[in-house]
């Protein structure tokens, strides 16, 4: 597949930018996403952890900065 071959030629930084742009495109599209029962359970579990203060959220920028440190 030509697209896969082109992607494999990109640098890691370019691949990350490509993935970011793909996610942005998905985010702005009006596609309905359905989850399996296992995924729903995991989402609810994580929501409970957040609501109970047992976990925190991080912005994408914070995550990227943390990743760059390692």
Helices and strands as residue ranges (DSSP letters): H 2-8, H 12-28, H 37-51, H 60-69
